[in-house]
Amino acid sequence: MSRIFMPETPPYRDDQNGGLLAAQTAGDNAPALSISEISQLLKRTVEDRFGFVRVRGELSGVKRAASGHLYLSLKDENARLDGIMWRGGAQRLGFQPEDGLEVIATGKLTTYPGRSNYQIVIERMEIAGEGALLALLAKTKARLEAEGLFAPSRKRPLPYLPRVIGVVTSPTGAVIRDILHRLRDRFPTHVVVWPVLVQGPGAAAQIAAAVRGFSAIAPGGAVPRPDLVIVARGGGSIEDLWCFNDEDVVRAIAASTIPTISAVGHETDTTLADFAADVRAPTPTAAAEIAVPVRGELIAGLADFHARQQRAVVRLLSLSRERLEQRARRLPEPQALLQGQAQRLDDLGERLRRALVHRTGLAGAQLAQRAAGLRPAVLDARLRQGRERLAAQRLRPALVLNRLDSARGELAALDRVRRSLDPKAPLRRGYVLVTDAGGHLVRSRVAAEKAGLLHLEFGDGVLDVAPPGAAAPRPVPKSRAPAPGPAPGDVQPKLL
């Protein structure tokens, strides 16, 4: 173990510098200390002497660890001091620490034996003056504007008459009462309030969570989804309104799926939330006025439109009646329109009468001329001529005989065809007609073997035959011989 020899009076002389072993004189009360011991002595001395300090400097090397602790350095033009802020204090910060920001850190000095240096454990950190705060604001605004979060093309139109309005504000302040009162006066609307802190540590995280929460509400759920969101707060200093300049709040408003109105502070106050919102209202009361129209004005407007509609209809009817009357006056009298047609009707009626008389006369003359040919003497003469022609006609036998010969030849031809088509004619030439017991024709040997009994029809009778191995056939009654037909050379006797 290494030890450091720290006597109040050096126990050695210049001539003893070359010794190999550490020499200790009699009566020495300052034994050598270990590194850990001297480090703890220094730590207690520094913490006792500088247990509470406020340091002003510029941030450098800001780094947030995964554990939530914040590591940084404070520097000025001549010196540099390392610092650490534990997770609890870092979460309560009202701003985002960045390199180059001038701050005032409050805490205590301590040493870190592992690196033999000293550092400040920061309990509270504030921006050093309004100038530094405005510089941080301008820097954050420039960075977010470069990302396009404030672009006019991202702005959305507000709904004309929202059914549900979401309000992100403190539930106990005068802001929510002003908004509700103004909405009640203008157009009563369903309001959903998301209570949040509007200043101090943790306010920025609550505001950002509320804006995102409204966007996450599903339509048709137990909690109605707002058609419009108002982020509101009353007036205050730039420090009081600083949570609305937080980058997380700005990004939440810019990413909102619901149109938003930013109503933070008074008319002269401006925050980064105003640039990210779709519409900026100078005050929370003005936000309520922007959100909804005046119900009375709407009713009056509808009544005015109704009256104008009625007046327009009445005026249209009046104008139409005037135009009709003017055009009716330009039309001629109905009698004048029908005079020409009535005269023409009279003329055509007279012509029709004369035509009928003339036509009747011509028809009478033609009838008289035709009737002259129907006298009894003329009819008697024509009757005598008919009888003379009938008497001149005689029935000649040749005409009848020729017809009979022709019919006899046709009949003989048909008889020859009949005899040639007779199925039993071949039987007289020695052929046999073979059928089974059911009377079906047997056309092959296989069918004959399958049949139990065969009927053989000859030209002079029928014979039943059983195939080999079959039972003896029953006696068949004597068949009557078919009546002999005419010989092939016979001809039909003459009819006459």
C-alpha positions in Angstrom: 0.0 0.0 0.0 1.4 3.4 -1.0 1.7 6.0 1.8 2.5 9.7 1.7 4.8 11.1 4.4 3.5 14.6 5.5 5.4 15.9 8.5 4.9 19.5 9.6 8.7 19.9 9.6 10.7 17.9 7.0 12.5 15.1 8.9 15.2 15.0 6.4 18.1 17.1 5.3 19.4 17.8 1.9 22.3 15.5 2.5 19.8 12.7 3.1 18.1 12.8 -0.4 20.0 10.0 -1.7 18.7 7.4 0.8 17.0 4.3 -0.4 14.6 3.8 2.6 12.2 6.3 4.0 13.6 7.6 7.3 11.5 8.7 10.2 12.9 10.8 12.9 12.1 10.4 16.6 8.9 12.1 17.7 7.3 12.2 14.2 3.4 12.5 14.6 2.5 12.6 10.8 2.5 9.0 9.5 2.1 8.4 5.8 -1.6 8.3 4.5 -3.1 6.1 1.8 -4.6 7.5 -1.4 -8.1 6.7 -0.3 -7.5 8.4 3.0 -6.2 11.6 1.5 -9.1 11.5 -1.1 -11.7 11.2 1.7 -10.0 14.0 3.6 -10.1 16.2 0.5 -13.8 15.2 -0.1 -14.8 16.2 3.4 -12.9 19.4 3.3 -14.4 20.5 -0.1 -18.0 19.5 0.9 -17.7 21.2 4.2 -16.3 24.4 2.7 -18.5 24.4 -0.4 -21.7 22.7 0.7 -23.9 25.2 -1.0 -22.7 27.2 -4.1 -24.3 28.9 -7.1 -22.2 28.8 -10.2 -22.8 30.7 -13.4 -21.4 29.4 -16.6 -22.0 28.1 -20.1 -23.1 24.5 -20.7 -20.7 22.2 -22.6 -20.7 18.5 -23.3 -24.3 18.0 -22.2 -25.1 14.3 -22.1 -28.1 12.4 -20.7 -27.2 8.8 -19.7 -29.6 5.9 -20.0 -30.1 6.0 -16.3 -31.6 9.5 -16.6 -28.6 11.2 -15.0 -27.4 14.4 -16.7 -23.6 14.9 -17.2 -22.2 18.3 -18.3 -19.6 20.9 -17.8 -19.8 24.6 -16.8 -17.2 26.8 -18.3 -16.2 30.4 -18.8 -13.4 32.0 -20.7 -10.7 30.8 -18.1 -11.9 27.7 -16.3 -14.1 24.6 -16.6 -16.0 22.7 -13.9 -17.6 19.3 -14.4 -21.1 18.7 -13.1 -23.7 16.0 -12.6 -27.4 16.2 -12.0 -29.1 13.1 -10.7 -32.2 11.8 -12.5 -34.8 13.2 -10.1 -33.5 16.8 -10.5 -33.1 16.3 -14.3 -36.7 15.3 -14.7 -37.8 18.5 -12.9 -36.0 20.8 -15.3 -38.3 23.3 -17.0 -36.1 23.4 -20.2 -33.9 21.2 -22.3 -30.2 21.8 -21.5 -28.1 22.4 -24.6 -24.5 23.2 -25.3 -23.8 26.9 -25.3 -26.7 27.8 -23.0 -25.7 30.1 -20.1 -27.1 28.8 -16.8 -26.9 29.3 -13.0 -26.4 26.0 -11.3 -27.1 25.5 -7.6 -25.6 22.6 -5.7 -22.5 21.5 -3.8 -18.9 20.8 -4.7 -17.5 17.4 -4.2 -14.6 15.3 -5.4 -14.5 12.2 -7.5 -11.6 10.1 -6.2 -11.7 7.8 -9.3 -10.3 10.6 -11.5 -8.8 12.9 -8.8 -11.0 15.8 -9.8 -13.7 17.9 -8.3 -17.2 18.5 -9.6 -20.5 20.1 -8.7 -23.6 18.1 -7.9 -26.4 20.2 -9.3 -29.7 20.3 -7.4 -31.3 23.1 -9.4 -30.4 24.7 -12.7 -31.8 27.9 -14.2 -31.2 29.9 -17.3 -29.0 32.8 -16.5 -31.2 35.8 -17.4 -33.9 36.5 -19.9 -31.3 37.1 -22.7 -30.0 33.5 -22.4 -33.6 32.2 -22.3 -34.5 34.1 -25.5 -31.3 32.9 -27.2 -32.3 29.3 -26.3 -35.8 30.0 -27.7 -34.5 31.4 -30.9 -32.1 28.4 -31.4 -34.9 25.9 -30.7 -37.3 27.7 -33.1 -34.7 27.8 -35.9 -34.0 24.0 -35.5 -37.7 23.1 -35.5 -38.5 25.5 -38.3 -35.8 23.9 -40.4 -37.5 20.5 -39.9 -40.7 22.0 -41.4 -42.9 21.8 -38.3 -44.0 25.4 -38.8 -44.6 25.3 -42.5 -47.9 26.9 -43.6 -48.6 23.9 -45.9 -49.1 21.8 -42.7 -51.9 24.0 -41.4 -55.3 22.4 -41.5 -58.7 24.3 -41.7 -60.7 24.2 -38.5 -64.2 22.5 -38.5 -66.9 25.1 -38.9 -69.1 23.7 -36.2 -67.3 21.1 -34.0 -69.5 18.8 -32.0 -66.9 18.0 -29.4 -64.0 20.4 -28.3 -61.0 19.1 -26.3 -59.3 21.6 -24.0 -55.8 21.0 -22.6 -55.4 23.4 -19.6 -55.4 23.6 -15.9 -58.9 22.6 -14.5 -58.6 25.1 -11.6 -57.6 28.2 -13.4 -59.7 31.0 -14.8 -58.8 29.9 -18.4 -61.2 27.0 -18.5 -64.0 29.1 -16.9 -63.5 31.8 -19.6 -63.6 29.2 -22.4 -66.7 27.5 -21.1 -68.5 30.8 -20.5 -67.6 32.0 -24.0 -68.7 28.8 -25.6 -72.0 28.9 -23.6 -72.7 32.4 -24.9 -71.8 31.7 -28.5 -72.8 28.1 -29.2 -73.2 25.5 -26.4 -70.9 22.6 -27.3 -69.7 19.4 -25.6 -66.3 20.1 -24.0 -63.8 17.5 -22.8 -61.1 18.9 -20.5 -57.7 17.1 -20.1 -56.3 18.5 -16.9 -52.6 19.3 -16.9 -50.0 21.5 -15.2 -49.4 24.7 -17.2 -46.1 25.8 -15.6 -43.3 24.4 -13.6 -41.6 21.0 -13.6 -43.5 18.2 -15.4 -45.9 20.6 -17.1 -44.4 20.0 -20.6 -44.6 16.3 -20.3 -48.3 16.5 -19.2 -49.2 18.9 -22.0 -47.6 16.7 -24.7 -49.2 13.6 -23.3 -52.6 15.3 -23.3 -52.3 16.4 -27.0 -51.3 12.9 -28.0 -54.0 11.4 -25.8 -56.7 13.3 -27.7 -55.4 12.0 -31.0 -55.4 8.5 -29.7 -59.1 8.5 -28.8 -61.0 6.2 -31.2 -64.2 7.4 -32.8 -67.4 6.0 -31.3 -65.8 5.1 -27.9 -66.9 5.8 -24.4 -65.0 9.1 -24.5 -66.1 11.2 -27.5 -63.2 12.0 -29.9 -62.9 15.8 -30.2 -63.2 17.6 -33.5 -61.0 20.4 -32.3 -58.3 20.7 -29.6 -57.5 24.0 -27.7 -54.2 24.2 -25.9 -54.7 27.1 -23.5 -53.1 29.0 -20.6 -53.4 32.5 -19.1 -50.8 35.2 -19.3 -47.4 35.2 -17.5 -43.7 35.8 -17.8 -41.6 34.1 -20.4 -40.5 31.7 -17.6 -44.1 30.9 -16.7 -44.9 30.1 -20.4 -41.7 28.2 -21.0 -43.3 24.8 -21.0 -45.1 25.7 -24.2 -41.7 26.2 -25.8 -40.7 22.7 -24.9 -39.7 20.7 -27.9 -41.8 17.7 -26.9 -44.9 19.9 -26.7 -44.2 21.5 -30.1 -43.8 18.1 -31.7 -46.9 16.7 -30.1 -49.0 19.6 -31.4 -47.5 19.4 -34.9 -48.2 15.6 -35.0 -51.8 15.9 -33.7 -54.3 14.3 -36.0 -57.0 16.8 -34.8 -56.9 20.4 -35.7 -55.5 22.5 -32.9 -55.7 26.1 -31.6 -52.9 27.5 -29.5 -54.2 30.1 -26.9 -51.2 30.7 -24.6 -50.8 33.9 -22.7 -52.0 37.3 -23.8 -51.9 38.8 -27.3 -48.3 39.9 -27.0 -47.1 36.6 -25.8 -45.7 34.2 -28.4 -44.6 30.6 -27.8 -43.4 27.8 -30.1 -46.7 26.1 -29.6 -48.3 29.0 -31.5 -46.2 28.3 -34.6 -46.9 24.5 -34.5 -50.7 24.8 -34.0 -53.0 25.1 -37.0 -54.4 28.4 -35.7 -53.0 30.9 -33.0 -55.5 32.7 -30.8 -54.4 35.8 -28.9 -56.2 34.7 -25.8 -58.1 31.7 -24.5 -61.4 33.7 -24.8 -60.5 34.4 -28.4 -59.9 30.7 -29.0 -63.4 29.9 -27.9 -64.7 32.6 -30.3 -62.6 31.1 -33.2 -63.8 27.6 -32.4 -67.5 28.1 -32.8 -69.8 30.6 -34.5 -72.4 32.6 -32.7 -75.6 30.6 -32.5 -77.8 33.7 -32.5 -76.1 34.9 -35.7 -76.6 31.5 -37.3 -80.3 31.6 -36.4 -80.6 35.1 -37.7 -78.7 34.2 -40.8 -81.0 31.2 -41.5 -84.0 33.4 -40.9 -82.6 36.0 -43.3 -81.9 33.3 -45.9 -85.4 32.0 -45.5 -86.9 35.5 -45.9 -84.7 36.0 -49.0 -85.8 32.7 -50.3 -89.4 33.6 -49.9 -88.8 37.0 -51.5 -87.0 35.4 -54.4 -89.8 33.0 -54.9 -92.4 35.7 -54.8 -90.4 38.0 -57.1 -89.9 35.1 -59.5 -93.6 34.4 -59.6 -94.3 38.1 -60.0 -91.8 38.5 -62.8 -93.2 35.3 -64.5 -96.7 36.7 -64.2 -95.7 40.0 -65.7 -93.9 38.3 -68.6 -96.9 36.1 -69.2 -99.2 39.1 -69.3 -96.9 40.9 -71.7 -96.7 38.0 -74.0 -100.5 37.4 -73.7 -101.1 40.9 -74.8 -99.0 40.4 -77.9 -101.1 37.3 -78.9 -104.1 38.0 -81.4 -107.7 37.4 -80.4 -108.9 33.7 -80.6 -111.7 34.7 -83.0 -109.2 36.3 -85.3 -107.1 33.1 -85.3 -110.2 31.0 -86.2 -111.8 33.2 -88.8 -109.6 31.9 -91.7 -110.1 28.3 -90.6 -113.8 28.8 -90.2 -114.1 30.3 -93.7 -112.1 27.4 -95.1 -114.3 24.9 -93.3 -117.4 26.5 -94.8 -115.8 26.4 -98.3 -114.8 22.8 -98.0 -118.3 21.9 -96.7 -120.0 23.5 -99.7 -117.6 21.7 -102.1 -118.3 18.4 -100.4 -122.0 18.8 -100.8 -121.7 19.6 -104.5 -119.3 16.7 -104.9 -121.7 14.2 -103.3 -124.5 15.4 -105.5 -122.4 15.0 -108.6 -121.1 11.6 -107.5 -124.6 10.4 -106.8 -125.7 11.5 -110.3 -122.9 9.6 -112.0 -123.6 6.5 -109.9 -127.2 6.6 -110.9 -126.4 6.9 -114.6 -124.0 3.9 -114.4 -126.6 1.9 -112.5 -129.3 2.7 -115.1 -126.8 1.7 -117.9 -126.1 -1.6 -116.2 -129.7 -2.3 -115.4 -130.6 -1.9 -119.1 -128.6 -5.1 -119.7 -130.7 -7.1 -117.2 -134.0 -7.1 -119.2 -135.9 -10.5 -119.4 -135.4 -10.8 -123.1 -131.6 -10.6 -122.8 -131.6 -13.2 -119.9 -133.8 -15.6 -121.9 -131.5 -15.4 -124.9 -128.4 -16.2 -122.8 -130.2 -19.1 -121.2 -131.1 -20.6 -124.6 -127.5 -20.3 -125.7 -126.3 -22.2 -122.6 -128.7 -25.0 -123.2 -127.6 -25.3 -126.8 -124.0 -25.6 -125.8 -124.9 -28.3 -123.2 -126.8 -30.3 -125.7 -123.9 -30.2 -128.1 -121.7 -32.0 -125.6 -121.8 -35.9 -125.8 -120.2 -38.5 -123.4 -117.6 -40.4 -125.5 -116.6 -43.9 -124.3 -112.9 -43.4 -125.1 -112.6 -40.9 -122.4 -113.8 -43.3 -119.7 -111.9 -46.4 -121.0 -108.6 -44.5 -121.1 -109.1 -43.5 -117.4 -109.9 -47.1 -116.5 -106.8 -48.5 -118.3 -104.6 -46.1 -116.5 -106.0 -46.9 -113.1 -105.8 -50.7 -113.8 -102.1 -50.4 -114.6 -101.4 -48.4 -111.5 -103.2 -51.1 -109.4 -101.2 -53.9 -111.0 -98.0 -52.1 -110.2 -99.0 -51.7 -106.6 -99.9 -55.4 -106.3 -96.5 -56.4 -107.6 -94.8 -54.2 -105.0 -97.0 -55.8 -102.3 -96.1 -59.3 -103.3 -92.4 -58.4 -103.4 -92.6 -57.0 -99.9 -94.5 -59.9 -98.4 -92.3 -61.3 -95.6 -93.6 -64.8 -96.1 -93.2 -64.9 -99.8 -89.6 -66.3 -99.5 -91.1 -69.3 -97.5 -92.6 -70.6 -100.7 -89.1 -70.6 -102.2 -87.7 -72.9 -99.4 -86.7 -70.4 -96.8 -87.6 -70.8 -93.1 -88.7 -68.1 -90.5 -87.2 -68.9 -87.1 -88.7 -67.3 -83.9 -88.5 -68.1 -80.2 -91.3 -68.8 -77.8 -92.0 -65.1 -77.4 -92.3 -64.6 -81.2 -89.1 -62.8 -81.6 -86.9 -63.4 -84.6 -83.8 -65.6 -84.1 -81.0 -64.2 -86.2 -77.9 -66.1 -84.9 -76.8 -69.5 -83.7 -76.0 -68.1 -80.2 -79.5 -66.8 -79.9 -80.9 -70.1 -81.1 -78.9 -71.9 -78.3 -80.2 -69.6 -75.7 -83.9 -70.0 -76.8 -85.7 -72.8 -75.1 -88.0 -73.6 -78.0 -87.7 -72.6 -81.7 -90.7 -72.1 -84.0 -89.8 -72.9 -87.6 -92.3 -71.5 -90.0 -92.2 -73.1 -93.5 -94.3 -72.3 -96.5 -96.8 -75.0 -95.7 -96.8 -74.9 -91.8 -95.0 -74.4 -88.5 -92.7 -76.8 -86.7 -91.5 -76.4 -83.1 -87.9 -77.6 -82.5 -86.0 -77.9 -79.2 -82.2 -77.3 -79.3 -79.9 -80.2 -78.2 -80.1 -80.9 -74.5 -83.4 -79.1 -74.1 -86.7 -80.7 -73.0 -88.9 -82.4 -75.6 -91.2 -79.9 -77.3 -94.9 -80.1 -76.5 -97.1 -81.3 -79.4 -98.0 -78.5 -81.7 -101.5 -78.5 -83.1 -101.8 -79.0 -86.7 -101.4 -75.7 -88.3 -103.7 -74.5 -90.9 -102.0 -74.1 -94.2 -102.0 -70.6 -95.5 -104.5 -69.9 -98.2 -102.8 -70.1 -101.5 -102.2 -66.7 -103.0 -102.3 -65.8 -106.6 -99.6 -67.2 -108.8 -96.8 -64.9 -109.7 -98.1 -64.6 -113.2 -101.7 -64.0 -112.2 -103.1 -60.6 -113.0 -106.1 -58.9 -111.4 -109.3 -59.6 -113.3 -110.7 -56.9 -115.3 -113.3 -54.7 -113.7 -115.2 -54.1 -116.9 
